[in-house]
Amino acid sequence: MAEREQAIDWLATDKRSLNILQALQEGKLFELKSESKLVTVQESTNGYLLKDVVSGIELSEVERSAVGKLNLTNKLRSSLRKAIAQLQLNETDPAIRLTAVQALGKDVDDKALVLLSEHLNGETDTDIQLAIQEILVLKQLDSQDRSQRLAAVNTVKTLNSQAVLNRLETLTDKDAEGHFLEPDNEIRDLADAALSKIKTRIMAYAAVETVFFGLSLGAVLVLSAIGLAITFGVMGIINMAHGELMMLGAYTTYVMQKILPNQPGVALILSIPAAFLVAGLVGVAIERGIIRFLYGRPLETLLATFGVSLFLQQLVRSIFSPLNRSVTSPTWMSGSWQINDFLSLTWNRLYILIFCLLVFTALLQILKRTKLGLEVRAVAQNRKMAKAMGIPTARVDAMTFGLGSGIAGVAGVALSQITNVGPNLGQAYIVDSFMVVVFGGVGNLFGTLVAGFTLGIANKVLEPYAGAVLAKILVLVFIILFIQKRPRGLFPQKGRAAEN
């Protein structure tokens, strides 16, 4: 066993040995008994396919009994991890180097300390530098030299690391008999002060995470409400089928992934225009087939669109079954952005936030810079005057309802990335959408944006204290009280029709 340990140490000095060491670590390094030769193996129907461990040249297929596996003890595995990490420190990929540093940090000995100290001088990546500095300074906290320990405590207070937090807590803790684990009063006081600073930063990071999750929830609310704000503001239609139009967008994403099963990223991007067209065409059909006969009768419109929502739900159940469907997120939307040990932001919600702002900007440009946008704004401000000026209000209504429905479909694409796709998906957001529209000001896009983000942050701030359900109730009570004071919302619509 000592010979194998020496062999591992010797291989760690030559970067060409990395593949050999990795094969040994993965349990794929064998000895060909007939030739006393090291090979890597791959299982086959008749035994093993062999490769020369040095050259990588494929050799013959042999029976399982012709080779013997090189077994490892726990001590050899530890030496092997360090040897691989030592070789990976010189890789060009920063991610590999960082992994190597973390591997060396798990079991630091004098050799690893020297190696990391030497590597620190030539390292250019900031994250790797911080990782090495953390390992070195934590080791200094165990030093017998008091001055080194004092310097180390002064250094760690600037680091954002769970390992540093745990180590400082041990310096300020007491044993079972009530005695401090750290006898030196000065070191203990410095550790307590450093601990307070780190905990203050942790609270700040927690606040940042709360705001981020509030903004991401607000982005979902904005996406679900922005189409409703257009139809409600321009046409005065209370569309209870708006949630089902979002559901159609989510199912469009599901269908696109079925068409392109091995390309979830491409399928997701193609789902955006596809969902807009599907939901937009259904919206135009609803307006032309039902709503245009009910203008001026809001109660009948509400009941009719509620009936449409039930029809669409049952239609989806008949086609796709009542079971929820899962949509695969592409790799670039999976996982999280780990800024430090106390702050991480999930990629899917970050992309949804960016997507919301892009959709809002695009819609704003359509309403401000296109003929349709000009007509929509004219009808929203004074329908009778717009009609008298020759604007085809019936066509504008159909296009407006189609535009709002299409954006609902796009919102469904975003929702498919954070929740399961099912027939009841839209019902979870329809009430929140109306709250956002009313709170922001009916027909005002900027008001919808501000209201959505405000309510999202308010929900996430209240949830830790009141719970998810009570937080929503408190937000609803706040909106009711707010509407009592400002019935037209944060940003009321302007125009003679709005005054009436």
C-alpha positions, 0 to 999 in steps of 0.5 A: 500500500505504501508503494501505491501511495508513493506512486500516486505522489510521483504521478502528481508531478506530471500533468500527463498522469491526470487521466490515469489518476482520474481513471483510478478514482472512478474505479476504471483502472485495471491490471491486465494480468497476462502482461502486468499492464495498466488499462482502462476498461469499459463493460461489454456483453462478453467482458471488458473492452480495454484501452491502453492507459497511457496512449488511449489506444483501444486494445482487444476485448477480454473476459472479466477474469483476465483483468484485476481491479486496483482497489483503494483504501480511504487513505489512498482515496484522500491522497488521490484526491489531492494528487488530482487537485494538484494537477488540476491547479494548472488547468486553463478552465477557472471552474476546474481550478476552483474545484481543485482548490476546494478539493485541497481545502477539504483536508489541508496538510502542510504540503497542500498549504505550501502548494496553495500559497505558491499558486495564489501568487500566480492566480488571476481569477478573483473567485479562486483567489478568495477561495485560497485566501479563505483556506489559508486564513482558516488554517491560521486560526488554528496556529500556535502563534497568537499574532497569526491568530489575531491577524487571521480573525481580522482578515476573516471578518471580510469573508462571506463564507459559511465555513468562516461563520462556523469557525468564528462561532466555535471561538465564541462558544462555551463548553458544557461546563460554561467555559469559553472554548477560546481562552484568549479574551482578545481573540474571543472579542475580535471573533465576536465583533467579526461574527457580528459584521458577518451576520449583519451582511447576512441580513443584508443578503437576505433582504436582497434575496427577498427583493429579488424573489419579490421582483420575480413574483412581480414579473409573473404578475406583470406578465399575467396582468399586462394583457388584461390591462389592455383589454380592460382599459381600452374595451372595458371588458372583464375577461374571466377567460384571461387565465385560460389564455395563459394556460394555452400559452403554457400548453403550447410550450409543452407541445413544442417540447414534444415536437423538439424533445432533445432541444428544450432551449430551442423549443422554449424560444420557439414557444414564445411566438407560437404561444402569442399566435395561438392565444392571440387567434383564440382571443380574436375568435372570442371577441368576434364570436361572443364579446362584440355582441355584449358591449355595454353589458359588463355583467353579461360579458363577465358571465360569458367569458367565465363560460368560455374559461370553463369550455377551454379548461374542459377542452384541454382536459379532453385533449391532454388529460386532467393530469399536470404536465411538466415542461423541461427547463433548458440547462441555461435556466436551471440551477442558480447563480451562487454569488457567495455562501449567503446569496444565490439567485435562481436563473429561471426567475432571473430570466423571467424578470428580464423577459418581463421587462423585454415584453413590457418594452416591446408592448410599449413600443407597439402602442407608441410607434405603430398605427395600431398603437395610435388607434388603441390609445385614441379609442382608450381615451375617447371611443366616440370621438375616435369613431367620429374621426374614422377609426374603425373601432370594431377592428381596433377592439378585435386587434386589441383583444387579440394583442392582450390575449397573445401577451397572456399566451406569452405569460403562459410560456414564462409560467411553464418554467416555474410551475406544472402545466395543467388545466387549472393553471390560469385560475391561480393568477386571474384574481392576482391579475385583476388586483394588479390592474386595479391597483396600478390604474385601469389601462395604464401600462406603467401602473401595471408594471409598478403595481405588479412589482410592488405587490410581488415584493409586498407578498415576499416581505410578509410571507416569512411573518404571516405565511403565504395565505395570510400574506395574500389576504393582507395584500388584498385588504390593503388594496381594498383600503387603497381603492377606497381612497384612490378608486382609479388606482396609482396612475389613473387613465387620462381622457374624457372617457376616463373622467366619465 
